[in-house]
């Protein structure tokens, strides 16, 4: 059996869409599962949409996600160049298009814009040009005369009008299309550049690609690819078309969603490993319905036959949950390094950021969650005294006022403001009074944080903010409840 070779062939037009990342991931997993090669090829034949910095984005994204290519523009494996514009400059595509002309499978077309406009017809509500093979009937002499005269031309594929073209996809099965529905597509454009479809077929064959992974939006073009393989007499690769990715409203995931690209998600505080894990599950599921996988584990278990035909819904909340699981499992040093910019954004005072990071590590889903969770350390927020009412703890503003007044002198007398010492002191007070723990701790925590939800308990918060600030906040709470403001 031939060695499995897959490729990721992005067009450098901007940020890497989640769908493109999934294509790269599936191509990588298919190759690595079989001990094969994963190639990177840059498809820059659409010069109008080319974005210079997009090349950097492609390399950076593959590196950060761990999808390391075996061959590519920066790693020659002997079948380069790996950039289509460089291949075009070497005349590769023109050479293969001319081979098809010699075989009668393609022809020069000199029709101008006006003539093509006149061929427009409406099919299923869309205006399309169905080419009428006019230039196919030019004699050899006529063609040479026009070429000598420098008349602009394209090279078109010669598709028979009769019969059908069959195509087999690993996910969608056999697809059969009547040839009359297939236009004589352009292979070489008037600027000398190949079309996306033609360059794809030539490059995949010359690079020995065995499995082609792409989105199912290319499914309708697939029969045209097969016609080219047949015309050349080349072996057809295994096709794996992936389902559409939609947003929660079941519409195509677009830039407007705000989380359609890898960069968007990184900027929103998601971890690269969590993104890769989640993207793997957009259209594929393992046999045991497990959800958390490292890239190495995915390589072991990935079987493309389990890819679904149904559209995959990108659920941002599910990704947040998964990201939270990854954060919990992270080693603290790495977490702290990544969390530090957010900690510093929320806290300007000289407080123990390491301890605060330890508090939030298991309580956040994405890094920006840190800001709202810890802002009270910097400054006590405005809050309503209704927060002192807690049915479960059996507290009210009145009972809270009584507790706070009683503990204030105890806390003022306390020298050691470490968490353990504070907890011991308050535990003794609770035992002496015969109260439940929460009856005392809820009002103190509310007083020192001004928040309903905090990443830590009362004594842990007091240890961080220190004695002076803790006493000041408790006094403020007593005044607040007393005045009802």
C-alpha positions as CSV (number, residue, x, y, z in Angstrom):
1,X,0.0,0.0,0.0
2,X,1.3,3.5,-0.9
3,X,2.4,5.7,1.9
4,X,-0.5,8.1,3.0
5,X,0.2,11.7,2.0
6,X,-2.2,14.5,2.7
7,X,-1.9,18.2,2.3
8,X,-3.3,21.4,3.7
9,X,-3.5,24.0,0.8
10,X,-4.7,27.3,2.2
11,X,-5.1,30.5,0.2
12,X,-3.3,33.4,2.0
13,X,-6.3,35.8,2.2
14,X,-6.6,36.6,5.9
15,X,-7.1,35.0,9.3
16,X,-7.5,31.2,9.5
17,X,-11.2,30.3,9.5
18,X,-12.2,27.5,11.9
19,X,-13.3,25.5,8.8
20,X,-9.8,25.8,7.4
21,X,-8.2,24.8,10.7
22,X,-10.4,21.7,10.8
23,X,-9.4,20.8,7.2
24,X,-5.7,21.1,8.3
25,X,-6.4,19.1,11.4
26,X,-8.2,16.2,9.7
27,X,-5.6,16.1,6.9
28,X,-2.9,15.9,9.6
29,X,-4.7,13.2,11.6
30,X,-5.3,11.0,8.6
31,X,-1.7,11.2,7.6
32,X,-0.2,10.7,11.1
33,X,-2.7,7.9,12.0
34,X,-1.2,5.9,9.2
35,X,2.4,7.1,9.8
36,X,2.2,9.2,6.6
37,X,3.3,12.7,5.5
38,X,1.4,15.9,5.9
39,X,2.3,18.7,3.4
40,X,1.7,22.4,3.3
41,X,1.1,24.0,0.0
42,X,0.3,27.7,-0.5
43,X,-2.4,28.3,-3.1
44,X,-1.8,32.0,-4.1
45,X,-3.1,31.9,-7.6
46,X,-5.9,34.3,-6.8
47,X,-3.6,37.3,-6.8
48,X,-6.4,39.8,-6.2
49,X,-7.2,38.3,-2.8
50,X,-3.6,37.7,-1.8
51,X,-2.8,39.2,1.7
52,X,1.0,39.3,2.5
53,X,0.6,39.0,6.3
54,X,-1.7,36.0,5.8
55,X,1.3,33.8,5.1
56,X,2.7,34.5,8.5
57,X,-0.7,33.7,10.0
58,X,-0.7,30.3,8.3
59,X,2.8,29.3,9.6
60,X,2.1,30.6,13.1
61,X,-1.3,28.9,13.4
62,X,0.1,25.5,12.3
63,X,3.0,25.9,14.7
64,X,0.9,26.9,17.7
65,X,-1.7,24.1,17.1
66,X,1.1,21.5,16.7
67,X,0.1,20.6,13.1
68,X,3.7,20.4,12.0
69,X,4.1,19.8,8.3
70,X,6.7,17.3,6.9
71,X,7.0,19.2,3.6
72,X,6.3,22.7,2.5
73,X,7.8,26.0,1.3
74,X,10.2,25.9,4.2
75,X,10.9,22.1,4.1
76,X,11.6,20.7,0.6
77,X,10.6,17.1,0.2
78,X,11.6,16.9,-3.4
79,X,8.2,17.7,-5.0
80,X,8.4,21.5,-4.7
81,X,8.0,24.3,-5.2
82,X,5.2,24.3,-2.6
83,X,3.9,27.7,-3.6
84,X,1.6,27.8,-6.6
85,X,2.8,31.1,-8.0
86,X,6.3,29.7,-8.1
87,X,5.0,26.6,-9.8
88,X,3.2,28.8,-12.3
89,X,6.4,30.7,-13.0
90,X,8.1,27.5,-13.9
91,X,5.4,26.8,-16.5
92,X,4.1,23.6,-14.8
93,X,0.4,24.3,-15.2
94,X,0.7,25.5,-18.8
95,X,2.8,22.4,-19.7
96,X,0.1,20.1,-18.3
97,X,-2.8,22.1,-19.9
98,X,-1.0,21.8,-23.3
99,X,-0.7,18.0,-22.7
100,X,-4.5,17.9,-22.5
101,X,-4.8,20.0,-25.7
102,X,-2.7,17.4,-27.5
103,X,-5.0,14.6,-26.2
104,X,-8.1,16.5,-27.3
105,X,-9.1,16.9,-23.6
106,X,-8.7,20.7,-23.7
107,X,-8.6,23.6,-26.2
108,X,-7.7,27.2,-26.6
109,X,-10.6,29.6,-26.3
110,X,-10.3,33.2,-27.7
111,X,-13.8,34.4,-27.1
112,X,-14.0,38.0,-25.8
113,X,-16.1,39.3,-22.9
114,X,-19.0,40.4,-25.2
115,X,-19.3,37.0,-26.8
116,X,-19.3,35.3,-23.4
117,X,-21.9,37.8,-22.1
118,X,-24.2,36.7,-25.0
119,X,-24.1,33.1,-23.7
120,X,-25.5,34.0,-20.3
121,X,-28.6,32.0,-19.3
122,X,-30.6,31.6,-16.2
123,X,-30.4,28.2,-14.4
124,X,-32.3,27.7,-11.1
125,X,-32.6,31.5,-10.6
126,X,-28.8,32.1,-11.2
127,X,-27.3,33.8,-14.2
128,X,-24.5,31.6,-15.6
129,X,-22.4,31.3,-18.7
130,X,-22.7,27.9,-20.3
131,X,-19.9,27.8,-22.9
132,X,-21.0,26.5,-26.3
133,X,-17.6,25.0,-27.4
134,X,-17.3,27.6,-30.1
135,X,-13.5,27.6,-30.1
136,X,-13.2,23.8,-30.0
137,X,-14.0,23.8,-33.7
138,X,-11.2,26.2,-34.7
139,X,-8.7,24.5,-37.0
140,X,-5.0,24.1,-35.9
141,X,-4.0,26.8,-38.4
142,X,-6.6,29.3,-37.0
143,X,-5.4,28.6,-33.4
144,X,-1.8,29.2,-34.4
145,X,-2.7,32.4,-36.2
146,X,-4.5,33.8,-33.2
147,X,-1.7,32.8,-30.8
148,X,0.9,34.5,-33.1
149,X,-1.3,37.6,-33.2
150,X,-1.2,37.7,-29.4
151,X,-5.0,37.5,-29.0
152,X,-5.8,36.8,-25.3
153,X,-7.0,33.3,-24.6
154,X,-7.9,30.9,-21.9
155,X,-7.5,27.1,-22.0
156,X,-10.8,25.2,-21.4
157,X,-11.4,21.6,-20.5
158,X,-13.3,19.6,-23.2
159,X,-16.1,17.9,-21.3
160,X,-18.3,15.6,-23.4
161,X,-22.0,16.6,-23.5
162,X,-23.3,13.0,-23.4
163,X,-23.0,10.5,-20.5
164,X,-22.3,11.0,-16.8
165,X,-19.4,11.4,-14.5
166,X,-19.2,9.4,-11.3
167,X,-17.5,10.5,-8.2
168,X,-17.0,8.6,-4.9
169,X,-16.5,10.4,-1.6
170,X,-15.7,8.5,1.6
171,X,-18.3,10.4,3.6
172,X,-21.1,11.2,1.0
173,X,-20.7,8.0,-1.1
174,X,-21.2,7.8,-4.9
175,X,-22.3,11.0,-6.7
176,X,-23.3,10.9,-10.4
177,X,-23.6,14.0,-12.5
178,X,-24.9,14.2,-16.1
179,X,-22.1,15.7,-18.2
180,X,-24.4,18.2,-19.8
181,X,-24.4,19.9,-16.3
182,X,-20.6,20.3,-16.4
183,X,-19.3,23.3,-18.2
184,X,-16.1,23.4,-20.1
185,X,-14.3,24.9,-17.2
186,X,-11.3,27.2,-17.6
187,X,-8.0,25.5,-16.7
188,X,-5.6,28.4,-17.5
189,X,-6.9,32.0,-17.2
190,X,-6.0,34.8,-19.5
191,X,-3.3,36.1,-17.1
192,X,-1.5,32.7,-17.4
193,X,-2.5,31.6,-13.9
194,X,-4.2,28.3,-13.5
195,X,-7.7,28.1,-12.0
196,X,-8.0,26.7,-8.4
197,X,-9.5,23.4,-9.6
198,X,-6.9,22.7,-12.3
199,X,-3.9,23.7,-10.1
200,X,-5.3,21.4,-7.4
201,X,-5.4,18.3,-9.5
202,X,-2.0,18.8,-11.1
203,X,-0.3,19.6,-7.8
204,X,-2.0,16.8,-5.9
205,X,-0.9,14.3,-8.5
206,X,2.7,15.6,-8.8
207,X,3.0,15.7,-5.0
208,X,1.8,12.1,-4.6
209,X,-1.3,13.1,-2.5
210,X,-3.3,10.0,-1.6
211,X,-6.1,11.6,0.5
212,X,-7.7,14.9,-0.3
213,X,-9.6,16.6,2.6
214,X,-11.7,19.6,2.1
215,X,-15.0,21.2,2.9
216,X,-18.2,19.9,1.4
217,X,-18.7,23.2,-0.5
218,X,-16.3,21.7,-3.0
219,X,-18.5,18.6,-3.5
220,X,-20.2,20.1,-6.5
221,X,-16.8,20.7,-8.2
222,X,-15.6,17.2,-7.5
223,X,-16.8,15.5,-10.8
224,X,-14.8,18.1,-12.7
225,X,-11.7,16.9,-10.8
226,X,-12.4,13.3,-11.7
227,X,-12.8,14.3,-15.4
228,X,-9.3,15.8,-15.2
229,X,-7.8,12.7,-13.6
230,X,-9.4,10.5,-16.3
231,X,-8.1,12.9,-19.0
232,X,-4.6,12.6,-17.7
233,X,-4.9,8.9,-17.0
234,X,-3.9,9.4,-13.4
235,X,-5.0,7.5,-10.3
236,X,-7.8,9.3,-8.4
237,X,-7.0,10.0,-4.7
238,X,-9.4,9.2,-1.8
239,X,-11.8,12.1,-1.2
240,X,-12.9,13.2,2.2
241,X,-15.4,16.0,2.2
242,X,-16.2,17.5,5.6
243,X,-19.6,18.8,6.7
244,X,-20.4,22.5,6.9
245,X,-19.8,24.3,10.2
246,X,-22.7,26.5,11.3
247,X,-23.3,28.9,14.1
248,X,-25.9,28.3,16.8
249,X,-28.6,29.6,14.4
250,X,-27.6,26.9,11.9
251,X,-26.3,29.5,9.5
252,X,-22.8,29.3,8.0
253,X,-20.1,30.3,10.5
254,X,-19.1,33.7,9.3
255,X,-16.8,36.6,10.4
256,X,-19.8,38.3,11.9
257,X,-20.1,35.6,14.6
258,X,-16.9,37.1,16.2
259,X,-15.4,33.6,16.7
260,X,-14.9,32.3,13.2
261,X,-11.1,32.3,13.1
262,X,-8.4,30.7,15.2
263,X,-7.0,34.2,16.0
264,X,-10.4,35.4,17.2
265,X,-10.5,32.6,19.7
266,X,-7.0,33.1,20.9
267,X,-7.7,36.8,21.4
268,X,-10.8,35.8,23.4
269,X,-8.7,33.9,25.9
270,X,-9.0,30.3,24.6
271,X,-6.1,27.9,24.8
272,X,-4.7,26.5,21.6
273,X,-5.0,22.8,22.8
274,X,-8.7,23.3,23.7
275,X,-9.4,24.9,20.3
276,X,-7.8,21.9,18.4
277,X,-9.6,19.4,20.6
278,X,-13.0,21.1,20.0
279,X,-12.4,21.6,16.3
280,X,-11.7,17.9,16.0
281,X,-15.2,17.2,17.2
282,X,-16.9,19.5,14.7
283,X,-18.2,16.7,12.4
284,X,-16.3,13.7,13.9
285,X,-16.9,11.7,17.0
286,X,-15.0,8.7,18.5
287,X,-16.7,5.4,19.1
288,X,-16.8,5.9,22.9
289,X,-18.2,9.5,22.9
290,X,-15.2,10.7,24.9
291,X,-14.6,14.5,24.5
292,X,-11.2,15.5,25.9
293,X,-8.2,14.5,23.7
294,X,-4.6,15.7,23.3
295,X,-3.3,15.9,19.7
296,X,-1.3,12.7,20.3
297,X,-4.5,10.9,21.5
298,X,-6.4,12.2,18.4
299,X,-3.7,10.8,16.1
300,X,-4.2,7.4,17.7
301,X,-8.0,7.2,17.6
302,X,-8.9,9.3,14.5
303,X,-10.8,7.4,11.9
304,X,-12.2,9.5,9.0
305,X,-14.9,7.0,8.3
306,X,-16.6,8.4,11.5
307,X,-17.0,11.9,10.0
308,X,-20.6,12.9,9.8
309,X,-22.5,14.2,6.8
310,X,-24.7,16.5,8.9
311,X,-23.6,20.2,9.5
312,X,-21.6,20.7,12.7
313,X,-22.8,23.4,15.1
314,X,-20.1,25.6,16.6
315,X,-21.3,26.0,20.1
316,X,-19.2,28.7,21.9
317,X,-20.4,27.6,25.3
318,X,-19.3,24.0,24.8
319,X,-15.9,25.3,23.7
320,X,-15.8,27.5,26.9
321,X,-16.6,24.4,29.0
322,X,-13.8,22.5,27.3
323,X,-11.4,25.4,27.7
324,X,-12.2,25.5,31.4
325,X,-11.3,21.7,31.7
326,X,-8.0,22.4,30.0
327,X,-7.3,25.3,32.4
328,X,-8.0,23.1,35.4
329,X,-5.5,20.5,34.1
330,X,-2.8,23.0,33.3
331,X,0.4,23.2,35.4
332,X,0.3,26.3,37.5
333,X,3.5,28.0,36.2
334,X,2.1,27.9,32.6
335,X,-1.3,29.1,33.8
336,X,0.2,32.0,35.8
337,X,2.3,33.2,32.9
338,X,-0.7,33.3,30.6
339,X,-3.0,34.8,33.3
340,X,-0.6,37.5,34.4
341,X,-1.6,40.2,31.8
342,X,-5.2,39.9,32.9
343,X,-4.3,39.9,36.6
344,X,-2.3,43.1,36.1
345,X,-5.1,44.7,34.1
346,X,-7.5,44.2,37.0
347,X,-5.2,44.9,39.9
348,X,-2.8,47.8,40.2
349,X,-2.2,47.5,44.0
350,X,0.8,45.5,45.4
351,X,-1.1,42.3,46.1
352,X,-0.1,38.7,46.0
353,X,-1.0,37.9,42.3
354,X,0.3,34.3,42.6
355,X,-2.3,33.5,45.4
356,X,-5.0,35.3,43.4
357,X,-4.1,33.2,40.3
358,X,-4.4,30.0,42.4
359,X,-7.9,31.1,43.5
360,X,-9.2,31.6,39.9
361,X,-7.5,28.8,38.1
362,X,-10.4,26.3,38.5
363,X,-13.1,28.9,38.3
364,X,-12.7,30.4,34.9
365,X,-13.4,29.2,31.4
366,X,-11.5,31.8,29.4
367,X,-8.8,34.2,30.6
368,X,-10.9,37.4,30.3
369,X,-13.2,35.9,33.0
370,X,-10.5,36.8,35.4
371,X,-11.2,40.5,35.2
372,X,-14.7,40.4,36.6
373,X,-13.8,37.7,39.1
374,X,-11.0,39.6,40.9
375,X,-11.8,43.3,40.4
376,X,-13.0,43.6,44.0
377,X,-9.4,43.0,45.3
378,X,-8.4,46.4,43.8
379,X,-11.5,48.3,44.9
380,X,-14.7,47.4,46.7
381,X,-17.6,47.7,44.2
382,X,-20.9,49.4,45.0
383,X,-23.3,46.7,46.2
384,X,-26.8,46.4,47.6
385,X,-27.4,45.3,51.2
386,X,-30.0,42.8,50.0
387,X,-26.9,40.7,49.3
388,X,-26.7,40.0,53.0
389,X,-29.9,38.0,52.8
390,X,-29.2,34.3,52.2
391,X,-31.9,31.8,52.8
392,X,-29.6,28.8,53.0
393,X,-27.2,30.5,55.4
394,X,-30.2,32.0,57.3
395,X,-28.7,35.4,57.1
396,X,-30.5,38.8,56.8
397,X,-29.0,42.4,56.8
398,X,-30.0,42.6,60.5
399,X,-28.3,39.3,61.6
400,X,-25.3,40.3,59.4
401,X,-25.0,43.6,61.1
402,X,-25.0,41.9,64.5
403,X,-22.3,39.5,63.4
404,X,-20.1,42.2,61.8
405,X,-20.2,44.4,64.9
406,X,-19.2,41.4,67.1
407,X,-16.3,40.2,64.9
408,X,-14.9,43.7,64.3
409,X,-13.1,44.1,67.6
410,X,-11.9,40.5,67.4
411,X,-10.4,41.1,63.9
412,X,-9.0,44.5,65.0
413,X,-7.1,42.6,67.8
414,X,-5.9,39.9,65.4
415,X,-2.2,40.3,64.5
416,X,-1.7,37.3,62.2
417,X,-3.7,37.9,59.0
418,X,-2.8,34.6,57.3
419,X,-5.8,32.5,56.1
420,X,-5.3,29.8,58.6
421,X,-5.0,32.1,61.6
422,X,-8.0,34.1,60.6
423,X,-10.0,31.0,60.0
424,X,-9.1,29.6,63.5
425,X,-10.1,32.8,65.2
426,X,-13.5,32.9,63.4
427,X,-14.0,29.2,64.0
428,X,-13.6,29.8,67.7
429,X,-16.1,32.7,67.6
430,X,-18.6,30.5,65.7
431,X,-18.2,27.7,68.3
432,X,-18.6,30.1,71.2
433,X,-21.8,31.6,69.8
434,X,-23.2,28.2,68.6
435,X,-23.7,29.6,65.1
436,X,-23.4,27.7,61.8
437,X,-20.2,28.5,59.8
438,X,-22.1,30.2,56.9
439,X,-24.0,32.4,59.3
440,X,-20.8,34.2,60.1
441,X,-18.7,33.7,56.9
442,X,-21.4,34.9,54.5
443,X,-21.7,38.4,55.9
444,X,-17.9,38.8,56.3
445,X,-17.2,37.6,52.7
446,X,-19.9,40.0,51.4
447,X,-18.4,42.9,53.4
448,X,-14.8,42.3,52.2
449,X,-15.8,41.6,48.5
450,X,-19.1,43.3,47.8
451,X,-19.8,40.4,45.5
452,X,-22.2,37.5,45.3
453,X,-19.7,35.2,43.8
454,X,-16.0,35.2,44.7
455,X,-13.1,32.9,43.8
456,X,-12.3,32.3,47.5
457,X,-13.7,32.4,51.0
458,X,-13.8,35.3,53.5
459,X,-10.5,34.6,55.2
460,X,-8.6,33.9,52.0
461,X,-9.8,37.3,50.7
462,X,-8.8,39.0,53.9
463,X,-5.3,37.5,53.8
464,X,-4.8,39.0,50.3
465,X,-6.1,42.5,51.0
466,X,-4.5,42.6,54.4
467,X,-5.7,43.8,57.9
468,X,-6.1,47.5,57.2
469,X,-8.2,47.1,54.1
470,X,-10.3,44.2,55.7
471,X,-11.2,46.3,58.7
472,X,-12.0,49.4,56.5
473,X,-14.4,47.3,54.4
474,X,-16.1,45.7,57.4
475,X,-16.6,49.1,59.0
476,X,-18.1,50.3,55.7
477,X,-20.4,47.4,55.7
478,X,-21.6,48.1,59.2
479,X,-22.3,51.7,58.2
480,X,-24.0,50.6,55.0
481,X,-26.4,48.2,56.7
482,X,-27.0,50.6,59.6
483,X,-28.0,53.5,57.2
484,X,-29.7,51.2,54.7
485,X,-27.7,52.7,51.9
